Amino acid sequence: MSAIRARGRLPLLVGGTMLYFKALTEGLSTLPPADPATRAALDARAAASGWPALHAELARIDPPRRRGSRRTMRNASSARWKSTR
């Protein structure tokens, strides 16, 4: 942005949820790395029991919100990571 200002222009950040602005001004939070073993175990459980069963288990651990398989995997991995700390 300073390079744009140096050229006498006004930088504009438009659209989205202002995440880009927050990232520029504050940085982003450091997240724990994905654990391949946890993800593999969750994939196996989802294959055996189905994603709805994993959704139900996650709902007991973490308050319900919109969930697809990708979000369920991320949230379940995070919940499991938090429980080991």
N, C-alpha and C positions, 0 to 999 in steps of 0.2 A: 504494500500500500504506500510505503514511503517513496518507492520509485515512481509510482503514479503521481503522487503529490509533487515530487521533484520536477516532473514534466509540466507542472502547472495545471494538472487535471484533478478532478474531484472523483475519488473512487466511490463506486456505488455497490452496495451489497443488496441484492434484491431477491425476493422469493424465499421459499423454504421456511424453516422454523427458527431462523437465526442461529442455528447450530454452527454454521461457518463463522459468523461473527464471534460467537462465544469461543470457538477454537482459536481464532486469531488473537483475541484479547486475553483469554484466560487459559488457553490450552485445554486438553481433554484429560479426563481421569485415567489413571493407569488401571487397567483391568487385569485380573489374573489370567494366565494363559489357559487355553483349552487343554483339558487332560484327555489324551487319546484313549486311555484305558476306561475312564468314566464314560466317555461318549460311546465306545464300543459296547460296554455293558448296557447302557441305556438303549442303544440300537437293538441289541439282542432281546431285551425285555419288550421293546415295542414290537419287534417282529413276532415274538411269542404270544404276547397278550393283546397287542394292538395299541395304537396311539390313544384311543379313548381311555384305556386303563391307566396309561402313563399320565394323561391329563388329570384323571381323577386323583391319582396319588399326589401329583404336584399341587392340586387344589387344596389338599389337606396341609401341605407344607407352606405354600405360598398363596396369597389371596388370588382368586380367579380374575383373569382379564383375558383379552382377546388372545387366542392361541392357535398357531399353526404348528406343524411338526418342527420347523426350524426354531420357533420361539420356545416351544416346549423343551427341545433339546438344550437350548441355551439356559433357560430358567432352571431346568432340572440339574444341569451340570453346576450352575451357580449355587443352587440350594445344597447340593451334595458337598461342594467345595466349602461353603460356609459352615456346614455341620462338622467338618473335619478340623476346623480351627478352634 
